[in-house]
Amino acid sequence: MRAVREETPLDGGIEHGAALVAFTDAVMRGDEDAAASERSRLLSLVGAGGFIDVAATIAAFNVVDRIANATGIPLDPMLAEMGRDLRQDLALDRFPSAANTP
């Protein structure tokens, strides 16, 4: 969880984890300059095939969230309560889509 919460990207215990987090953060922020820089770094670490996997994973998670938000899928009260501590631990309220979650 620290890899998600920290300002300085951590590795999450996986190979090239810090680079993966840094690239994902840049993409999700819409920071084109940072994304270009992190893309180059990540390509040198994981190669073209690995980079395609990374980009596809980011896109998949991004689209699933957007579809859920666009269709208005509600988070029922029981699940909202069960996930409250996890949402706080991950500081998910800092993301714009948190406005759609009770």
MOPEDA-V457733 format. One line per field, one symbol per residue. phi: phi as a letter, one per 30 degrees, with the letter a starting at -180 (. if undefined). psi: psi as a letter, one per 20 degrees, with the letter a starting at -180 (. if undefined). A space follows every 10 residues. Layout:
# MOPEDA-V457733
phi: ???
psi: ???
This chain:
# MOPEDA-V457733
phi: .ddddddcec diibeieddd dddedddddi dddddddddd ddeddciddd dddddddddd dddddddddd diddcdeddd ddcedddded hdddcedddc cd
psi: hhhhhqhppr ijjqpkghhg ggggggghik nhghggghgg ggghgirggh hggghhgggg hghgghgggh ikoqoqhghg ghiggghghi liiiqhihij p.
